[in-house]
């Protein structure tokens, strides 16, 4: 086997590159002529039908040649960054498998002549390949027949991870899913996660491909893919009943998460189907409104993690609907939602002991009243971010300290009404505090820091930037909290 591999590696240079097909388009401002040995897009479909095992190598230069094992070891592989303004995906046959390719007869190498990497057993290769992103895994498939077979081991393809703003993500997903559907026609049963965050050329067409071919999908991340719309998201959640993790942050066209109309009508006699999503990130989905949040809550009743940062159109009414339908929420962020007030926190407090994480940063309408509701009913709270809530005072901090003794992380930066008195109450009740941010708290002095350091020995991070605290207080914290990282703006302390 080792000798054959050496022979195949030597002859692969002409074999696979001669039938590589350019299946992506360049950017608008770049005009490149296809190489002579590159087929048209129509030919690529024919190649995939005639070849039993096509392999895409994503984000490659059209002129890049297949790699040898020794080239990869020595780090001499061609970098995709050499192509400016263009992203190319390649489809080719297994190295050395083409009947019409000109193959030079190389002498069979002995075991001593093989590259050291070829002596590794298959399970070691699989372990190495399991740490590679999708595009690099496809590059490895071009080295030789052995690497090709290992690179397409089903155990390596539970996740597709695409990166690059210029990558033609729609075409890449179509090629990859078609290859992964080879053993189970039209259905890719092993694929459980698709991560394409930052692929700005991803559109609804790519997500429709995923929805049609990947019924076992459990995780989908398309953050900052601003061409994705409601229609494609609806299609995915309707066709992938096991989907649990969905990240559409930065997708400004997404305003709701729901089933398609056809699926809803089909399931009407059964009173509809509940979506199994537990983790949902809709950060920076600026168009999301209370009505959309109501629909999300009504369909995604199993939500436990929900992030709605900078969804600036949401109000307290949306939070009321959320708590009504999703009583199991453990982590919730409504940071920078300027219409959220104490009434919204009163609704959130109905989550009671299930709530562990809450971020209401820069919600200017929140005061001690809302924090008191959270402290009274959510006694198992571990994390609270109230940065920029200028209505928070020592009274609110007192209720929080006495009712949430398990608090581990607290951010009350830019709360000018919080003083040393509030810090003292916090230090005397929350001994497990590990992270504390007091950035730009104008009323904090060195006395408050010393009380915190004397009682919270496990403190790991303290942010006192833009606070008027003396050098002696910072040194006191450093002596009592050995593992604490202090973020400060005092040039005398280092």
DRENNUKOL-965085 format. One record per residue (C-alpha): chain; x, y, z. Coordinates in steps of 0.25 Angstrom, whole numbers, plus 5000, padded with zeros to 4 digits. Last residue first. Layout:
chaine  xx  yy  zz
A  X  Y  Z
...
! end
This chain:
chaine  xx  yy  zz
A  5008  5192  5147
A  5003  5204  5154
A  5008  5218  5152
A  5001  5219  5139
A  4987  5218  5146
A  4977  5215  5135
A  4973  5201  5140
A  4969  5187  5137
A  4973  5178  5148
A  4975  5163  5146
A  4973  5156  5159
A  4980  5143  5162
A  4987  5147  5175
A  4975  5155  5181
A  4980  5160  5194
A  4993  5166  5189
A  4988  5171  5176
A  4976  5177  5182
A  4984  5185  5192
A  4994  5189  5181
A  4982  5195  5174
A  4977  5202  5187
A  4991  5208  5189
A  4991  5214  5175
A  4979  5223  5178
A  4966  5221  5171
A  4959  5231  5162
A  4952  5222  5153
A  4954  5223  5137
A  4958  5208  5137
A  4954  5201  5149
A  4952  5187  5143
A  4955  5175  5152
A  4956  5161  5147
A  4960  5148  5155
A  4953  5151  5169
A  4954  5138  5177
A  4958  5145  5190
A  4945  5153  5190
A  4945  5158  5204
A  4958  5167  5206
A  4958  5171  5191
A  4944  5176  5192
A  4947  5184  5204
A  4960  5190  5198
A  4952  5194  5185
A  4942  5202  5193
A  4952  5209  5201
A  4960  5213  5188
A  4949  5221  5183
A  4936  5219  5175
A  4927  5231  5172
A  4931  5233  5158
A  4928  5219  5153
A  4936  5220  5139
A  4938  5205  5139
A  4934  5198  5151
A  4934  5184  5145
A  4935  5172  5154
A  4938  5157  5151
A  4940  5146  5161
A  4930  5148  5172
A  4928  5136  5180
A  4928  5144  5193
A  4915  5151  5189
A  4909  5156  5203
A  4920  5164  5209
A  4926  5169  5196
A  4913  5174  5190
A  4909  5181  5203
A  4923  5188  5203
A  4922  5191  5188
A  4908  5198  5190
A  4914  5207  5201
A  4926  5210  5193
A  4918  5217  5182
A  4908  5214  5171
A  4901  5227  5166
A  4911  5228  5154
A  4907  5215  5147
A  4917  5215  5136
A  4921  5201  5139
A  4912  5192  5147
A  4917  5179  5141
A  4915  5167  5151
A  4920  5153  5150
A  4920  5142  5160
A  4906  5144  5167
A  4903  5133  5176
A  4899  5142  5188
A  4887  5147  5179
A  4877  5152  5189
A  4885  5161  5199
A  4895  5166  5188
A  4884  5169  5178
A  4875  5176  5188
A  4887  5185  5193
A  4892  5188  5178
A  4878  5194  5176
A  4879  5202  5188
A  4894  5206  5184
A  4888  5213  5171
A  4884  5208  5157
A  4878  5220  5149
A  4890  5221  5140
A  4888  5207  5134
A  4901  5209  5126
A  4906  5195  5130
A  4896  5186  5136
A  4902  5173  5132
A  4898  5162  5142
A  4903  5148  5143
A  4901  5137  5153
A  4886  5138  5156
A  4881  5127  5165
A  4872  5137  5173
A  4864  5141  5162
A  4851  5145  5169
A  4855  5157  5178
A  4868  5161  5171
A  4861  5162  5158
A  4850  5170  5163
A  4859  5179  5171
A  4867  5182  5158
A  4855  5187  5152
A  4852  5197  5163
A  4866  5201  5164
A  4865  5207  5150
A  4864  5203  5136
A  4860  5213  5126
A  4875  5215  5120
A  4876  5201  5115
A  4891  5202  5113
A  4894  5188  5117
A  4882  5179  5121
A  4890  5166  5121
A  4884  5154  5129
A  4890  5141  5131
A  4885  5130  5141
A  4870  5130  5140
A  4863  5117  5144
A  4861  5122  5158
A  4850  5132  5154
A  4846  5133  5140
A  4836  5142  5145
A  4847  5153  5147
A  4847  5155  5132
A  4833  5161  5133
A  4837  5171  5144
A  4850  5174  5136
A  4841  5178  5125
A  4833  5187  5134
A  4846  5193  5139
A  4849  5198  5124
A  4853  5193  5111
A  4851  5203  5100
A  4866  5206  5098
A  4870  5192  5094
A  4885  5193  5096
A  4886  5180  5103
A  4874  5171  5102
A  4882  5158  5106
A  4876  5146  5112
A  4882  5133  5118
A  4873  5122  5125
A  4860  5123  5117
A  4851  5111  5122
A  4838  5119  5123
A  4838  5121  5108
A  4823  5124  5104
A  4819  5134  5114
A  4833  5139  5117
A  4835  5143  5102
A  4821  5149  5101
A  4824  5159  5113
A  4838  5162  5107
A  4831  5167  5094
A  4822  5176  5102
A  4834  5182  5109
A  4839  5188  5096
A  4847  5183  5084
A  4851  5193  5073
A  4865  5194  5076
A  4870  5180  5074
A  4883  5184  5079
A  4886  5171  5086
A  4875  5161  5085
A  4882  5148  5090
A  4873  5136  5094
A  4878  5124  5101
A  4868  5114  5107
A  4858  5113  5096
A  4849  5101  5097
A  4836  5109  5093
A  4841  5112  5079
A  4828  5114  5072
A  4821  5124  5081
A  4834  5131  5085
A  4838  5133  5071
A  4824  5138  5067
A  4824  5148  5079
A  4838  5153  5076
A  4833  5156  5062
A  4821  5164  5067
A  4830  5171  5077
A  4840  5176  5066
A  4852  5170  5059
A  4857  5180  5048
A  4870  5183  5055
A  4875  5168  5055
A  4888  5173  5061
A  4888  5161  5071
A  4878  5150  5067
A  4885  5139  5074
A  4876  5126  5077
A  4880  5114  5085
A  4869  5104  5089
A  4863  5102  5075
A  4853  5090  5075
A  4842  5097  5067
A  4828  5093  5071
A  4819  5087  5061
A  4805  5092  5059
A  4792  5088  5065
A  4792  5074  5060
A  4781  5077  5050
A  4790  5089  5046
A  4802  5081  5042
A  4800  5083  5027
A  4796  5097  5028
A  4809  5100  5037
A  4817  5093  5027
A  4812  5100  5015
A  4813  5114  5022
A  4828  5112  5025
A  4831  5110  5040
A  4836  5122  5048
A  4847  5130  5052
A  4845  5145  5050
A  4851  5158  5045
A  4863  5153  5037
A  4867  5164  5027
A  4878  5170  5036
A  4886  5157  5037
A  4896  5162  5047
A  4893  5151  5057
A  4886  5139  5050
A  4892  5128  5060
A  4883  5116  5061
A  4886  5104  5070
A  4876  5093  5073
A  4872  5088  5059
A  4866  5074  5060
A  4853  5077  5052
A  4862  5081  5040
A  4852  5083  5028
A  4843  5094  5035
A  4855  5101  5042
A  4863  5102  5029
A  4851  5107  5020
A  4848  5118  5030
A  4862  5122  5030
A  4862  5123  5015
A  4849  5131  5014
A  4853  5140  5026
A  4865  5146  5018
A  4880  5143  5016
A  4887  5154  5008
A  4893  5160  5021
A  4902  5148  5024
A  4908  5154  5037
A  4905  5142  5045
A  4901  5129  5038
A  4903  5119  5048
A  4894  5106  5047
A  4894  5095  5057
A  4886  5082  5058
A  4885  5078  5044
A  4879  5063  5042
A  4870  5067  5030
A  4882  5072  5022
A  4879  5071  5007
A  4867  5080  5005
A  4870  5090  5016
A  4885  5091  5013
A  4882  5094  4998
A  4871  5104  5002
A  4882  5111  5011
A  4891  5113  4999
A  4880  5119  4990
A  4876  5128  5001
A  4889  5135  5000
A  4904  5133  5004
A  4913  5144  4998
A  4916  5150  5011
A  4922  5138  5017
A  4925  5144  5031
A  4919  5132  5038
A  4917  5120  5030
A  4917  5109  5040
A  4908  5097  5036
A  4906  5086  5047
A  4900  5072  5047
A  4904  5066  5034
A  4904  5050  5035
A  4890  5048  5028
A  4893  5055  5015
A  4880  5053  5007
A  4879  5054  4992
A  4884  5040  4990
A  4890  5033  5002
A  4904  5028  4998
A  4907  5040  4990
A  4900  5050  4998
A  4913  5056  5004
A  4918  5059  4990
A  4905  5067  4987
A  4905  5074  5000
A  4920  5078  4997
A  4917  5083  4983
A  4904  5091  4987
A  4910  5097  4999
A  4922  5102  4991
A  4913  5108  4981
A  4905  5116  4991
A  4917  5120  4999
A  4924  5127  4987
A  4936  5130  4996
A  4939  5145  4995
A  4936  5149  5010
A  4944  5137  5015
A  4941  5125  5023
A  4933  5112  5022
A  4932  5101  5033
A  4924  5088  5029
A  4922  5080  5042
A  4919  5065  5043
A  4928  5062  5032
A  4941  5056  5038
A  4934  5044  5043
A  4929  5041  5028
A  4943  5039  5024
A  4945  5048  5012
A  4959  5053  5016
A  4963  5038  5018
A  4960  5034  5004
A  4967  5046  4998
A  4979  5045  5007
A  4981  5030  5002
A  4979  5034  4987
A  4989  5046  4988
A  4990  5060  4991
A  4977  5066  4986
A  4969  5062  4998
A  4978  5070  5007
A  4973  5083  5000
A  4958  5079  5003
A  4962  5078  5018
A  4968  5091  5017
A  4955  5097  5012
A  4947  5090  5022
A  4954  5094  5034
A  4965  5085  5040
A  4965  5079  5054
A  4958  5066  5050
A  4969  5064  5039
A  4980  5062  5050
A  4971  5051  5057
A  4968  5044  5044
A  4983  5044  5040
A  4986  5037  5053
A  4975  5027  5051
A  4981  5024  5037
A  4994  5020  5042
A  5006  5029  5040
A  5017  5024  5031
A  5013  5033  5020
A  5017  5045  5029
A  5032  5040  5028
A  5032  5042  5013
A  5035  5029  5007
A  5049  5025  5002
A  5051  5016  5014
A  5039  5008  5011
A  5044  5006  4997
A  5039  5014  4985
A  5032  5007  4973
A  5039  5013  4961
A  5031  5024  4954
A  5023  5022  4942
A  5018  5035  4937
A  5003  5037  4936
A  4996  5044  4925
A  4982  5045  4929
A  4972  5037  4920
A  4967  5027  4931
A  4966  5037  4942
A  4968  5031  4956
A  4982  5036  4959
A  4977  5046  4970
A  4962  5044  4973
A  4954  5053  4963
A  4952  5068  4963
A  4944  5079  4967
A  4950  5093  4970
A  4945  5105  4977
A  4951  5119  4973
A  4950  5132  4981
A  4955  5145  4974
A  4959  5159  4978
A  4973  5156  4980
A  4978  5142  4978
A  4991  5140  4986
A  4983  5139  4999
A  4980  5125  4995
A  4994  5120  5000
A  5001  5110  4992
A  5007  5099  5000
A  5022  5100  5004
A  5020  5097  5019
A  5030  5087  5019
A  5020  5076  5024
A  5010  5080  5013
A  5021  5080  5002
A  5025  5066  5007
A  5011  5061  5006
A  5010  5066  4992
A  5000  5077  4988
A  4992  5078  4975
A  4995  5090  4967
A  4990  5104  4969
A  4987  5111  4956
A  4972  5113  4959
A  4976  5118  4973
A  4969  5111  4984
A  4958  5115  4993
A  4951  5102  4994
A  4956  5088  4989
A  4944  5081  4984
A  4945  5066  4983
A  4937  5057  4972
A  4936  5042  4976
A  4928  5034  4965
A  4932  5043  4953
A  4922  5043  4942
A  4911  5051  4949
A  4921  5061  4955
A  4928  5063  4942
A  4915  5066  4935
A  4912  5076  4946
A  4925  5082  4944
A  4924  5083  4929
A  4912  5093  4930
A  4921  5102  4939
A  4932  5102  4929
A  4944  5093  4929
A  4958  5098  4934
A  4970  5092  4926
A  4971  5104  4917
A  4971  5114  4929
A  4958  5123  4931
A  4961  5137  4927
A  4960  5147  4939
A  4952  5159  4941
A  4952  5165  4955
A  4943  5177  4959
A  4930  5168  4960
A  4936  5157  4968
A  4940  5144  4962
A  4930  5133  4959
A  4931  5119  4965
A  4931  5105  4959
A  4944  5105  4952
A  4946  5090  4949
A  4958  5082  4951
A  4960  5071  4941
A  4975  5073  4938
A  4978  5077  4952
A  4975  5063  4957
A  4984  5055  4948
A  4995  5064  4945
A  5001  5065  4959
A  4995  5052  4963
A  5006  5044  4957
A  5016  5045  4968
A  5006  5044  4979
A  5000  5031  4972
A  5014  5025  4972
A  5017  5027  4986
A  5003  5022  4990
A  5005  5010  4983
A  5018  5007  4990
A  5011  5010  5004
A  5000  5000  5000
! end
